[in-house]
Amino acid sequence: MTSFKNCVLLILLTIALIIVVDAAKEGRAIPSEEEKKELKKQLKAINKPAIKSFKTEHGEIFDCIDIHKQLAFDHPLLKNHSVQLKPTTVGNNISERFGPFQLMQEGISCPDGTVIVKRITMQNLMHAQRLKSMGLFGSRHFLTERNNTDSNGQSYLAELCFGPRNFSGAEGYLNLWEPQVSQDQVSLAFLAVGGGSKENFASIAVGWMVNPSLYQNDHVHLYVSWTMNGSNRGCYDLTCPGFVQVSKNIPLGVILKPISVYDGSQYEIRLKLQLYGPNRDWWFSFKGESIGYWPGALFKDQGLANRAKYASWGGQTYSPNTEKTPIMGSGHWPSEGLYKAAYVNSLKVIGNKGTVMDPGLKDLKVYESNPNCYKAILVHEDKVPWLRAVYYGGPPGCIGQ
């Protein structure tokens, strides 16, 4: 039971940090002039000088930043860090089942020696501060099997957990949807790894997210998040130092498209997290391209220092107490199957020697925080990509109690 609770803890920790509730509904005061001055100071530190900048049709700004002068190196543990480049031999050679995604508009191209990052706005930073003030990062809050609930709202999970086993990575193809949510709701899909005791638990999650308050639109975005120390601190995307970007093509927070169609065309993104190199860095790749990594120095004495013990794939939602639950995944029950329900397939774990494996069935468990609202189904057929997979999700409108 303890190991299963730890598996649930993994995703509660990693995804809780993206829950954002509008300040007005929470009755939060408008920032004072002094607070605004401090936020502006932080923004200046976060948004490094750009060599080139681009504004998209959605009003988002992306900057080309010197790879050696990015935000990650403001972290006290990374002051003398040298940027690592991941050999192409580490990535697997599985061919993509769909053509390339058009992630960035034509004409957006960063020069060699730079990385492409999304410019952080005052609203982004204010939401990051609210997350910390809400105390949603602490592991001790999630040590029992119950909903991730705070005084303002509730979060629900439908996922497939792997572990406890020692391993060095995980991957999967996340079916891509764009669920409609209200301004204050969140709906996302994820792949996560984690490990450690409640004192030093650490976790990393990657996936797609619809979060109008955070991203200032209702599209689906690529996101990452991580937690350490088993405490009430955490981070997402590039709102604080830690993640080292190496890609000049794919930024965190980018809008993902095309989107799957109910009973029609289906689209996926292949995501992988892998521990690699002499520094034991955790690398993140998107459709075979290395986006960046979390340096091993960040996880010294942490649960992810040399291995992971748990992996998780599935979906999560958040909604204020004043609203019913939003769509998770496609908005349809897992029992409807392919073309209708959201899924993550081709689930793999990576052994400590780099061997890519199908997770053992005895090590996989379905977790549903509230089966009345959302469900998950383990799939294990005899053909790729359904050797190991999970269908998950559900419609909106659940009261959630």
N, C-alpha and C positions, 0 to 999 in steps of 0.2 A: 504493500500500500504506500510505503514511504517513497519508493521509486516512482510510482505513478503520480503521486503528488508533486514530486520534483519535475516530472515531465510537464504537468500542467503549469507549474511555477515558471518553467522556461518561457512559455509563450505569454503568460500573464505579465511577466516582467518586461519582455521585449516590446510587446504591442501596447502596453498601458501608456507608454510615453508619448503616443501619438494622439491620445484622446484630448480633444480640444472643445471647450464649451465657451460660447460667446460671453464676453464680459458683462454685457448688459443684463442678460438673463440671470447671471450669477449675482447680480447686484454689486459688481466690482466697481470701485471708484475709477474715474478717468485719471490717467497718470498725471501727477503733479509736474510742474515745470522742472523741478529737480530730477524727478524720475525720467522725464523726457530727455533731459540733458545727458543722463547716464546711459539711456538706450541709444542715443545718437553716438555716444562715445564707443559703445560696444559695436554698433553697426560699422563704424569706421574701422575698427579692428578686424571685424569679420570679413568685410568686403575689401579685399586687397586691390591695389592699383591694377587696372586692366590694360593689357596691351591692345586688345580689340574688344568691342562690345557689339551686341546684336539685340534688337527688340523684335519679338515674335508677333504674329497676328493676334495672339491672346494677351498682349501687353506685358509679357514676361521679358526680363532682361538677362542675357547670358554673357558672361565675361570670359575672355581668354587670359588666364593668369600664369605667370612664370611658375613652372612646376616646382621650383625650389623655394618659392615665396608664398606658398598657399597656407591657409589657416591652420592646417594640421601641426605645423611646426611652431605654433604659439603654445602648444602643450608643453608643460615643464619637463615631461619625460622624453620629449622628442626634439629638444633644442639642438642636439648634435646628430640627429638622425640623417642618414643618407638614403635618398630615394631608391627603392628596389624596383627592378624590372623583372617581371615573371617570365621565364622561358616559355615559348609556345608549346614545348613538349609536355608541359603540365596539363594543359587543356585536353579533354578527350576529343576524339575525331568523329563523334556522332554527327551525321549531317542533319541540318535543320529540316523540319518537316514542312516549313512554309518559307516563302521568299523573305528577303530582308525587310525590316520595318523602316518606314520613313520617319525617323524620330525627330530630326531637325529640319527646318525649312531649307529650301535651296538657297545657297549663298552664305549659309552659316558654316564657317570653316576656321578652325584655329591653327596657327602655325606650329611647327615643330618646336619642342621645348616648352610648350604651354599645356595647360589642362583647361577644359571647359567647365565652368561652374555657374550655377544659377545665383543671381544676385539676391541677397536676403533683404527683405523690406522691414520696415518698422513693425508691421502687423505680424510678420513671421516671428520676429524676435519677441514681441509681446506674448504671443501664444506659447513660445518656448518658456518664458518666465512663468506663465500661468501654470504650465504643466508641473514645474518644480514646486510652485507654491501649493498646488493641490495635493502634494505628497503621494503621487501615484507610482513612484519608482521603488518603494521599499519592499524587499522580499518578505519581510516578516508579516506584511499585510496579506500575503497571498499563500501562506503555508497550509491552508486548509482548502479542501475542494469546495469552493463556492464561487459565486459570480464576482467579478472584479467590479465592485460597486463603491461609489463615493457618495457624498451628500447631494451631488448635482445630477448624477446619472448612473447608467449601468452599461456594462460591456458584456458581450456574450461570445462564446467560442464554439466552433465545430471543427475538430481537427483530428489528425492521426499522429500519435506519438510513438517514437522509437527510443528504446533504451530501458534500463541503463546498460550501456556498452561503451567501451573505450574505442573511439574512432577519430578520424582527422578531417572529416568533411561530409557534406550532404548536397544533393541536388534534386531538381525536379522541374517539370514543365508546368507552369502555372497558366491555366486557362484564363484568357483576358476578357473581362466584362467591365461595364461602366454603370454600376447601379445608381439609380436616382436616390439621393438623400436630401434631407433638409439642410439648411445653413449650419446647424449645430450638430449634425450627425456625422458619423464616420463609418465607412465600410471598406474592408481590405482583404487581401489574400497574402499569404506569407510562406516562406521557408525560414526556419530558425534552428540554431544550434545553441547549446548551453551546457554548463557543468559547474560543479563545485558544491560546497555546503551552503547553508543559509548565510554564513558569515562572509563567504568569498564568492558567492554565486555570480557568474558572468554570463551574458547572452548576447547574441547577434541575430537580428532578423532582417530579411530583405523581401521585397515583394512589390505589389501595386496597391495603391490607396486612393480612394475618393474622399476628400476632406475639404469642403468649400471654405470653411473658416481659415484653415491653414494655407491652402494653395490659392485662395481667392478666385476659384472657378470650380465648376462641377465636373471636370474631366478626371480621368484616371492617371495617376502619376507613379513613376518609379520611386521607391523610397528605401532607406536603410535606417536601422536604429540599433542601439546597443546600450547595455547596462553593465556595471561592475560593482564590486565590493559588497554585494548583497544589501545595498543601502538605498536611500531614496534619491539617488542621482542617476541621470541617464541622458541620452542625446539622440537626435534624429537628423538625418541628412547632414548639412554643413552648418548647423546653427551653433556648433561648438567644435573646438579642435579635437582631433583624434584620427579621423579617417583620412588616409593619404590617397588622393586621386592621381591616377596615372593616365587615364583616357583623355584624349583631346577631341573625342567624337561623341561620347555618351555622358551627359551630366546627370547627377542625382536630381530628382524632382522633375524630370522631363515628362511631358505628356506622352502617353503610350497609345498607339493606334496602328492598325485598325482593330475594331472591337468585335467580339463574337456576336453572332445573331442567333436568337432563339430558333431552333429547328432549321438552322441554316449554316453558313460558314463559321468555322471555329478557328480561333487564333490563340497562340500560346507564346510564352516567353520562357526560355530556358535559363534558370538561375542556379548558381553553384557557390558554395562557401567551402574553402579548403585551406587547411593549415599547411604551410609550405616554407621551405628554406631554412637556413641555419639560424635565423632570428625568430623562427616559429611565428611568422606573420599569418594572419587570417585574410585570405584573398577572396574577393567577390568578383564573379564574372557574369556577364549578361550575354546570352546567345553566343558563348564562346570567346567573347572579348573581355579582357581584364579591365575592370573599371577602376579598381584600387584595392587597398588593403588596410587592415587595422594592425599596426606594428605590434610585435610580440612584447615590446617593452611596456605596452599599456596593460598587459594581462599578467605581469609579474606577480606571483603569489595569488593569482586569481584562478577561477574554475576553468578558464579556457587557455591556461598558460601553455600546456603541452598536448592537449587533447580535448575532445568534447565527450560528454556522456549521454546527452539527449538531443534528439532532433524532432522537429514538428512541422507538419504541413497542413494548411487549411485556411479557414476564414475567421474574421472577427468583425463585430460591429460595436458601435457605441451610440447611445441616445440619451438626451436629457430626461430627467424624470417626468417632465411635462409632455413628452411625446412618446408614442408607441415606437417599437423597434423598426429599423429600416431594412431594406433588402440586404441579404448576404449573398454574394456570388451572383448568379443569374436571376435570383428571386424565385427559383423553383426548387422543389424538394429533390434530394439526391436520388430517390427511387425512380425519377423520370429518366435518368441515364444520359447517355451521350447525345449531344446537340441541344440538350435542354437544361441539364444541371451543370453547375460549375465543378471543375475537377483540377487535381494536380496529379499528373501521371509520370511514368518513367522515374519513380522514386528510387534513389540510389544513396548508399552511404559509402564513404571512402575509408578504407582501412588505414592503419598506422603506417603501412608500407606503400600507400598510394593505390592499392587495389580497389577498383570500383566494383561494388557488390549490390545485389538485391537484399534489402533488409530481411532478416528472418521473420517469418510470420509470428513466431512465439514472442518476438520482441516488439510487435506492433499492437497498439491499443487505440481504439476510438475514444475520444472524449467529447461530450456535448454538455456544455454548462447549463443549458436549459433545452431539453429535447422538444418541449412544446413550441419553441421558437425556431430553432435551427437543428439540423441533423447532419451526420457524417456517416459514410459507408465505406468500409475497406473493400477494395477490389483486388483480387489476385487471380488472374487468368493465365493461360499458357502461351500468350502471344504478346510481343512488344507492341505498344507501350503499356500494356495493362498487366504486366507481371506483378507490379506493385503500384497501386494508385488509390486515390481517395476522391469520392464525390462528396460535396458538402454544400450547405446553404439553406435558404428558405425564404419565404415571402415576407413582406412588411406587415405591420399592424399587430404584432404580438404584444400583449400587455407586459409579458416578461416576468411575472411574479410566480 
